[in-house]
Protein backbone atom coordinates (compact mmCIF):
# COMPACT_ATOMS: atom_id res chain seq x y z
CA UNK A 1 0.00 0.00 0.00
CA UNK A 2 1.31 3.45 -0.99
CA UNK A 3 0.41 6.36 1.27
CA UNK A 4 1.36 9.94 0.43
CA UNK A 5 2.49 12.18 3.26
CA UNK A 6 2.47 15.97 3.00
CA UNK A 7 3.37 18.77 5.41
CA UNK A 8 1.36 21.99 5.45
CA UNK A 9 -0.12 24.87 7.39
CA UNK A 10 -3.17 25.49 5.14
CA UNK A 11 -3.40 29.08 6.35
CA UNK A 12 -5.90 29.07 4.70
CA UNK A 13 -6.32 26.18 2.26
CA UNK A 14 -6.28 27.74 -1.24
CA UNK A 15 -6.18 26.73 -4.90
CA UNK A 16 -2.41 26.25 -4.80
CA UNK A 17 -2.83 23.63 -2.09
CA UNK A 18 -5.56 21.88 -4.07
CA UNK A 19 -3.41 21.91 -7.21
CA UNK A 20 -0.49 20.42 -5.29
CA UNK A 21 -2.60 17.64 -3.75
CA UNK A 22 -4.28 16.78 -7.05
CA UNK A 23 -0.97 16.75 -8.93
CA UNK A 24 0.74 14.72 -6.21
CA UNK A 25 -2.05 12.14 -6.14
CA UNK A 26 -1.91 11.84 -9.92
CA UNK A 27 1.86 11.31 -9.86
CA UNK A 28 1.50 7.92 -8.22
CA UNK A 29 -1.05 5.26 -7.32
CA UNK A 30 -1.57 6.37 -3.74
CA UNK A 31 -4.15 4.66 -1.58
CA UNK A 32 -4.49 7.65 0.75
CA UNK A 33 -3.11 11.09 1.65
CA UNK A 34 -2.00 11.96 5.18
CA UNK A 35 -1.20 15.56 6.08
CA UNK A 36 0.82 16.69 9.07
CA UNK A 37 -0.52 20.19 9.75
CA UNK A 38 0.58 22.93 12.13
CA UNK A 39 -1.84 23.70 14.94
CA UNK A 40 -3.00 27.14 16.00
CA UNK A 41 0.45 28.78 15.86
CA UNK A 42 2.68 28.62 12.83
CA UNK A 43 6.28 28.56 11.67
CA UNK A 44 6.11 32.30 10.99
CA UNK A 45 5.55 32.65 14.76
CA UNK A 46 2.05 34.01 14.46
CA UNK A 47 -1.45 32.69 15.11
CA UNK A 48 -3.26 30.98 12.24
CA UNK A 49 -5.95 32.96 10.45
CA UNK A 50 -8.51 30.40 11.66
CA UNK A 51 -8.24 27.46 14.05
CA UNK A 52 -6.74 24.07 13.37
CA UNK A 53 -10.04 22.21 13.15
CA UNK A 54 -11.50 24.46 10.45
CA UNK A 55 -8.25 24.32 8.47
CA UNK A 56 -8.23 20.51 8.78
CA UNK A 57 -11.81 20.50 7.49
CA UNK A 58 -10.74 22.51 4.44
CA UNK A 59 -8.01 19.97 3.72
CA UNK A 60 -10.36 17.01 4.11
CA UNK A 61 -12.84 18.50 1.65
CA UNK A 62 -10.11 18.96 -0.96
CA UNK A 63 -8.54 15.52 -1.11
CA UNK A 64 -6.69 14.81 2.15
CA UNK A 65 -7.82 11.66 3.98
CA UNK A 66 -6.23 12.08 7.40
CA UNK A 67 -5.00 15.26 9.14
CA UNK A 68 -2.56 15.00 12.06
CA UNK A 69 -1.40 17.92 14.21
CA UNK A 70 2.30 18.80 14.28
CA UNK A 71 3.11 19.45 17.96
CA UNK A 72 3.62 23.10 18.89
CA UNK A 73 7.25 22.52 19.93
CA UNK A 74 8.12 21.72 16.28
CA UNK A 75 5.52 23.81 14.44
CA UNK A 76 6.93 27.16 15.62
CA UNK A 77 10.62 26.33 15.07
CA UNK A 78 13.13 27.15 12.34
CA UNK A 79 12.93 25.31 9.01
CA UNK A 80 15.24 22.44 10.03
CA UNK A 81 13.33 21.58 13.21
CA UNK A 82 9.92 22.19 11.67
CA UNK A 83 10.82 19.77 8.87
CA UNK A 84 12.42 17.32 11.30
CA UNK A 85 9.35 17.08 13.51
CA UNK A 86 7.06 16.73 10.50
CA UNK A 87 8.95 13.98 8.65
CA UNK A 88 9.59 12.07 11.88
CA UNK A 89 5.86 12.15 12.61
CA UNK A 90 4.97 10.95 9.12
CA UNK A 91 7.55 8.14 9.34
CA UNK A 92 6.33 7.11 12.79
CA UNK A 93 2.78 6.57 11.59
CA UNK A 94 4.16 3.33 10.20
CA UNK A 95 2.11 3.65 7.01
CA UNK A 96 3.42 6.64 5.02
CA UNK A 97 5.61 5.58 2.09
CA UNK A 98 6.15 8.82 0.13
CA UNK A 99 6.73 12.48 0.98
CA UNK A 100 5.47 15.06 -1.49
CA UNK A 101 6.34 18.75 -1.19
CA UNK A 102 6.20 21.91 -3.25
CA UNK A 103 9.24 23.94 -4.27
CA UNK A 104 9.95 27.01 -6.36
CA UNK A 105 12.85 25.14 -7.99
CA UNK A 106 10.92 22.01 -8.91
CA UNK A 107 14.03 19.85 -9.53
CA UNK A 108 14.60 17.14 -6.91
CA UNK A 109 18.18 16.33 -7.94
CA UNK A 110 19.52 19.83 -7.19
CA UNK A 111 17.68 20.00 -3.86
CA UNK A 112 19.06 16.59 -2.87
CA UNK A 113 22.61 17.66 -3.74
CA UNK A 114 22.40 20.55 -1.28
CA UNK A 115 20.75 18.36 1.35
CA UNK A 116 23.60 15.83 1.02
CA UNK A 117 26.18 18.55 1.73
CA UNK A 118 24.25 19.58 4.84
CA UNK A 119 24.16 15.98 6.07
CA UNK A 120 27.83 15.17 5.38
CA UNK A 121 29.17 18.64 6.32
CA UNK A 122 32.53 18.36 4.50
CA UNK A 123 35.41 19.99 6.40
CA UNK A 124 35.81 22.82 3.87
CA UNK A 125 32.13 23.69 4.05
CA UNK A 126 32.12 23.55 7.85
CA UNK A 127 35.15 25.88 8.02
CA UNK A 128 33.47 28.37 5.69
CA UNK A 129 30.29 28.31 7.75
CA UNK A 130 32.20 28.85 11.00
CA UNK A 131 34.12 31.77 9.49
CA UNK A 132 30.96 33.50 8.22
CA UNK A 133 29.12 33.01 11.52
CA UNK A 134 32.11 34.57 13.31
CA UNK A 135 31.62 37.64 11.12
CA UNK A 136 28.23 38.11 12.75
CA UNK A 137 26.00 36.84 9.93
CA UNK A 138 22.72 35.14 10.76
CA UNK A 139 22.78 31.37 10.32
CA UNK A 140 20.65 31.33 7.10
CA UNK A 141 22.83 34.02 5.49
CA UNK A 142 26.06 32.34 6.59
CA UNK A 143 24.92 28.93 5.33
CA UNK A 144 23.86 30.33 1.97
CA UNK A 145 27.22 32.03 1.44
CA UNK A 146 29.14 28.99 2.68
CA UNK A 147 27.34 26.71 0.22
CA UNK A 148 28.00 29.11 -2.66
CA UNK A 149 31.71 29.35 -1.83
CA UNK A 150 32.01 25.59 -1.28
CA UNK A 151 30.38 24.73 -4.62
CA UNK A 152 32.30 27.42 -6.52
CA UNK A 153 31.43 27.46 -10.25
CA UNK A 154 28.65 24.93 -9.61
CA UNK A 155 26.82 27.45 -7.42
CA UNK A 156 25.32 29.48 -10.28
CA UNK A 157 21.71 30.17 -9.37
CA UNK A 158 22.18 28.82 -5.85
CA UNK A 159 21.53 32.15 -4.12
CA UNK A 160 18.15 32.44 -5.84
CA UNK A 161 17.35 28.80 -5.05
CA UNK A 162 18.14 29.30 -1.36
CA UNK A 163 15.95 32.40 -1.18
CA UNK A 164 12.77 30.46 -1.96
CA UNK A 165 10.84 29.61 1.25
CA UNK A 166 9.47 26.40 -0.25
CA UNK A 167 12.94 25.43 -1.51
CA UNK A 168 14.36 25.96 1.98
CA UNK A 169 11.77 23.65 3.53
CA UNK A 170 12.23 21.13 0.71
CA UNK A 171 15.96 20.97 1.41
CA UNK A 172 15.29 20.48 5.12
CA UNK A 173 12.82 17.66 4.46
CA UNK A 174 15.48 15.93 2.37
CA UNK A 175 18.18 16.78 4.92
CA UNK A 176 16.25 15.05 7.70
CA UNK A 177 15.20 12.06 5.61
CA UNK A 178 18.85 11.43 4.71
CA UNK A 179 20.19 12.20 8.18
CA UNK A 180 17.80 9.83 9.96
CA UNK A 181 17.62 7.32 7.11
CA UNK A 182 13.84 7.56 7.08
CA UNK A 183 11.94 5.20 4.81
CA UNK A 184 10.17 7.96 2.85
CA UNK A 185 10.44 8.36 -0.92
CA UNK A 186 10.53 12.10 -1.73
CA UNK A 187 9.31 13.97 -4.77
CA UNK A 188 8.66 17.65 -5.47
CA UNK A 189 6.11 19.60 -7.46
CA UNK A 190 6.78 23.14 -8.78
CA UNK A 191 4.91 25.89 -6.92
CA UNK A 192 2.15 27.53 -8.96
CA UNK A 193 1.23 31.21 -9.15
CA UNK A 194 2.47 34.04 -6.96
CA UNK A 195 5.50 33.76 -4.67
CA UNK A 196 5.22 32.71 -1.05
CA UNK A 197 5.48 36.30 0.28
CA UNK A 198 3.60 37.96 -2.59
CA UNK A 199 0.78 40.32 -1.62
CA UNK A 200 -0.72 40.33 -5.11
CA UNK A 201 -4.20 38.91 -5.60
CA UNK A 202 -3.51 37.15 -8.86
CA UNK A 203 -6.19 36.97 -11.54
CA UNK A 204 -4.98 33.44 -12.28
CA UNK A 205 -6.63 32.13 -9.11
CA UNK A 206 -3.25 31.18 -7.60
CA UNK A 207 -2.55 33.83 -4.97
CA UNK A 208 -0.32 33.21 -1.96
CA UNK A 209 -1.81 32.45 1.44
CA UNK A 210 -0.10 35.63 2.63
CA UNK A 211 -2.01 37.75 0.09
CA UNK A 212 -5.29 36.09 1.03
CA UNK A 213 -4.69 36.72 4.75
CA UNK A 214 -3.74 40.35 4.12
CA UNK A 215 -6.94 40.90 2.16
CA UNK A 216 -9.01 39.26 4.92
CA UNK A 217 -7.40 41.40 7.62
CA UNK A 218 -8.18 44.57 5.66
CA UNK A 219 -11.81 43.58 5.16
CA UNK A 220 -13.05 40.34 6.80
CA UNK A 221 -15.42 39.28 4.04
CA UNK A 222 -14.94 36.80 1.22
CA UNK A 223 -14.85 39.16 -1.74
CA UNK A 224 -15.01 37.91 -5.32
CA UNK A 225 -11.27 38.55 -5.52
CA UNK A 226 -10.60 36.27 -2.54
CA UNK A 227 -13.21 33.70 -3.59
CA UNK A 228 -11.47 33.00 -6.91
CA UNK A 229 -8.31 31.95 -5.03
CA UNK A 230 -10.12 29.35 -2.89
CA UNK A 231 -11.80 26.00 -3.49
CA UNK A 232 -15.57 26.43 -2.92
CA UNK A 233 -15.41 24.33 0.28
CA UNK A 234 -12.69 26.57 1.75
CA UNK A 235 -14.74 29.65 0.96
CA UNK A 236 -17.80 28.21 2.71
CA UNK A 237 -15.79 27.25 5.81
CA UNK A 238 -14.09 30.65 6.00
CA UNK A 239 -17.44 32.43 5.65
CA UNK A 240 -18.84 30.28 8.46
CA UNK A 241 -15.86 31.04 10.74
CA UNK A 242 -16.04 34.77 9.99
CA UNK A 243 -19.79 34.84 10.68
CA UNK A 244 -19.22 33.03 13.99
CA UNK A 245 -16.61 35.58 15.06
CA UNK A 246 -13.78 33.07 15.13
CA UNK A 247 -11.88 34.39 12.12
CA UNK A 248 -9.74 36.10 10.88
CA UNK A 249 -7.18 36.29 13.70
CA UNK A 250 -4.61 39.05 12.93
CA UNK A 251 -0.89 38.18 12.90
CA UNK A 252 -0.06 40.57 15.77
CA UNK A 253 -3.03 39.56 17.94
CA UNK A 254 -0.62 38.62 20.75
CA UNK A 255 0.99 42.07 20.78
CA UNK A 256 -0.04 43.23 24.26
CA UNK A 257 0.31 39.72 25.72
CA UNK A 258 3.91 39.50 24.49
CA UNK A 259 4.87 42.99 25.66
CA UNK A 260 3.29 42.40 29.08
CA UNK A 261 5.09 39.07 29.45
CA UNK A 262 8.48 40.56 28.53
CA UNK A 263 8.05 43.43 30.98
CA UNK A 264 7.14 40.98 33.73
CA UNK A 265 9.60 38.15 33.15
CA UNK A 266 12.92 38.17 35.05
CA UNK A 267 16.23 38.38 33.21
CA UNK A 268 17.27 34.99 34.58
CA UNK A 269 14.10 33.37 33.24
CA UNK A 270 14.44 35.15 29.92
CA UNK A 271 18.00 33.88 29.61
CA UNK A 272 16.72 30.29 29.80
CA UNK A 273 14.36 30.74 26.82
CA UNK A 274 15.23 28.75 23.72
CA UNK A 275 17.41 30.60 21.14
CA UNK A 276 18.29 33.42 23.53
CA UNK A 277 22.08 33.66 23.89
CA UNK A 278 25.01 36.08 23.99
CA UNK A 279 23.26 38.45 26.40
CA UNK A 280 20.27 38.97 24.11
CA UNK A 281 18.00 38.90 27.16
CA UNK A 282 19.25 42.38 28.14
CA UNK A 283 18.50 43.78 24.70
CA UNK A 284 15.01 42.24 24.69
CA UNK A 285 14.20 43.44 28.20
CA UNK A 286 15.28 46.99 27.42
CA UNK A 287 13.36 47.01 24.13
CA UNK A 288 10.18 45.75 25.82
CA UNK A 289 10.22 48.76 28.17
CA UNK A 290 10.76 51.20 25.31
CA UNK A 291 8.33 49.75 22.78
CA UNK A 292 4.60 50.21 22.43
CA UNK A 293 4.09 47.76 19.56
CA UNK A 294 5.52 44.51 18.24
CA UNK A 295 6.79 46.30 15.16
CA UNK A 296 8.79 48.70 17.32
CA UNK A 297 9.97 45.86 19.56
CA UNK A 298 11.26 43.84 16.61
CA UNK A 299 13.04 46.89 15.18
CA UNK A 300 14.84 47.56 18.48
CA UNK A 301 15.97 43.92 18.86
CA UNK A 302 16.93 43.18 15.24
CA UNK A 303 20.62 42.99 14.38
CA UNK A 304 22.90 41.51 11.74
CA UNK A 305 23.07 38.23 13.65
CA UNK A 306 19.41 38.10 14.71
CA UNK A 307 17.09 38.09 11.70
CA UNK A 308 13.49 39.19 11.92
CA UNK A 309 12.32 35.59 11.56
CA UNK A 310 14.46 34.49 14.49
CA UNK A 311 13.28 37.41 16.63
CA UNK A 312 9.66 36.53 15.91
CA UNK A 313 10.31 32.95 16.99
CA UNK A 314 12.04 34.09 20.18
CA UNK A 315 9.04 36.28 21.08
CA UNK A 316 6.73 33.27 20.79
CA UNK A 317 9.13 31.06 22.75
CA UNK A 318 9.32 33.60 25.55
CA UNK A 319 5.54 34.00 25.69
CA UNK A 320 5.02 30.23 25.97
CA UNK A 321 8.04 29.85 28.25
CA UNK A 322 9.70 27.36 25.92
CA UNK A 323 13.10 26.80 27.49
CA UNK A 324 16.38 25.45 26.12
CA UNK A 325 16.13 22.49 28.48
CA UNK A 326 12.61 21.60 27.29
CA UNK A 327 13.59 21.82 23.62
CA UNK A 328 16.62 19.60 24.13
CA UNK A 329 14.39 16.89 25.60
CA UNK A 330 11.73 17.25 22.90
CA UNK A 331 14.34 17.06 20.13
CA UNK A 332 15.90 13.93 21.63
CA UNK A 333 12.54 12.15 21.53
CA UNK A 334 10.85 13.65 18.47
CA UNK A 335 7.03 13.58 18.19
CA UNK A 336 5.55 11.22 20.79
CA UNK A 337 1.87 11.01 19.83
CA UNK A 338 -0.42 11.23 16.82
CA UNK A 339 -3.19 13.76 17.44
CA UNK A 340 -5.94 13.25 14.87
CA UNK A 341 -7.78 16.40 13.74
CA UNK A 342 -9.88 15.05 10.86
CA UNK A 343 -10.38 11.96 8.70
CA UNK A 344 -12.45 10.64 5.79
CA UNK A 345 -13.86 7.14 5.24
CA UNK A 346 -10.59 6.17 3.60
CA UNK A 347 -8.75 7.96 6.40
CA UNK A 348 -10.58 5.81 8.94
CA UNK A 349 -9.21 2.68 7.27
CA UNK A 350 -5.70 4.14 7.26
CA UNK A 351 -6.10 5.21 10.88
CA UNK A 352 -6.75 1.61 11.86
CA UNK A 353 -3.50 0.60 10.15
CA UNK A 354 -1.69 3.41 11.97
CA UNK A 355 -2.98 2.09 15.30
CA UNK A 356 -1.70 -1.37 14.40
CA UNK A 357 1.70 -0.30 13.06
CA UNK A 358 2.76 2.80 14.96
CA UNK A 359 4.48 2.72 18.34
CA UNK A 360 3.08 6.16 19.16
CA UNK A 361 -0.05 6.89 21.18
CA UNK A 362 -2.94 7.82 18.88
CA UNK A 363 -5.18 10.58 20.25
CA UNK A 364 -8.51 10.17 18.50
CA UNK A 365 -10.84 11.87 20.99
CA UNK A 366 -10.92 14.72 23.47
CA UNK A 367 -10.96 12.22 26.34
CA UNK A 368 -7.73 10.62 25.09
CA UNK A 369 -6.11 14.06 24.87
CA UNK A 370 -7.24 14.78 28.43
CA UNK A 371 -5.87 11.46 29.68
CA UNK A 372 -2.39 12.09 28.25
CA UNK A 373 -2.47 15.70 29.46
CA UNK A 374 -2.55 14.42 33.03
CA UNK A 375 1.03 13.22 32.49
CA UNK A 376 2.31 16.79 32.35
CA UNK A 377 5.34 16.93 34.60
CA UNK A 378 5.76 13.16 34.66
CA UNK A 379 6.33 12.27 30.99
CA UNK A 380 7.88 13.97 27.96
CA UNK A 381 4.75 13.22 25.93
CA UNK A 382 2.61 14.91 28.58
CA UNK A 383 4.86 17.97 28.60
CA UNK A 384 4.86 18.14 24.79
CA UNK A 385 1.07 17.89 24.65
CA UNK A 386 0.70 20.54 27.38
CA UNK A 387 2.14 23.11 24.97
CA UNK A 388 -0.37 22.13 22.26
CA UNK A 389 -3.22 22.52 24.75
CA UNK A 390 -1.89 25.85 26.02
CA UNK A 391 -1.56 27.13 22.46
CA UNK A 392 -5.23 26.29 21.83
CA UNK A 393 -6.28 27.98 25.08
CA UNK A 394 -4.29 31.12 24.25
CA UNK A 395 -5.60 31.10 20.68
CA UNK A 396 -9.19 31.09 21.99
CA UNK A 397 -8.48 34.36 23.82
CA UNK A 398 -7.72 36.05 20.49
CA UNK A 399 -11.34 35.82 19.34
CA UNK A 400 -13.03 39.24 19.06
CA UNK A 401 -16.11 37.78 20.76
CA UNK A 402 -15.89 37.13 24.51
CA UNK A 403 -18.23 34.13 24.31
CA UNK A 404 -15.72 32.40 22.00
CA UNK A 405 -12.79 32.70 24.42
CA UNK A 406 -13.38 29.62 26.55
CA UNK A 407 -10.51 27.17 26.97
CA UNK A 408 -10.23 23.40 26.95
CA UNK A 409 -11.17 22.99 23.28
CA UNK A 410 -8.70 20.12 22.82
CA UNK A 411 -10.67 18.21 25.47
CA UNK A 412 -14.05 19.10 24.01
CA UNK A 413 -13.45 18.77 20.25
CA UNK A 414 -13.56 15.39 18.54
CA UNK A 415 -11.82 14.79 15.19
CA UNK A 416 -13.96 15.76 12.23
CA UNK A 417 -15.24 12.81 10.19
CA UNK A 418 -16.50 13.29 6.63
CA UNK A 419 -17.64 10.30 4.59
Secondary structure, 3 states (H helix, E strand, C coil): CCEEEEEECCCCCCHHHHHHHHHHHHCCCCCEEEEEEECCECCCCCECCCCHHHHHHHHHCCCCCEEEEECHHHHCCCHHHHHHHHHHHHHHCCCCCEEEEEECCCCHHHHHHHHHHHHHCCHHHHHHHHHHHHCCCCHHHHHHHHHHHHHHHHHCCHHHHCCCHHHHHHHHHHHHHHHHCCCCEEEEEECCCCCCCCCCCCCCCCCCHHHHHHHHHHCCCCCHHHHCCCCHHHHHHHHHHHHCCCCCCCCCCCHHHHHHHHHHCCHHHHHCECCCCCCHHHHHHHHHHHCCCHHHHHHHHCCCCCCHHHHHHHHHHHHCCCEHHHHHHHHHHCCCEEEEEEEEHHHHHHHHHHHHHCCCEEECCHHHHHHHHCCCCCCHHHHHHHHHHHHHHHHHCCCCCHHHCCCCHHHHCCCEEEC
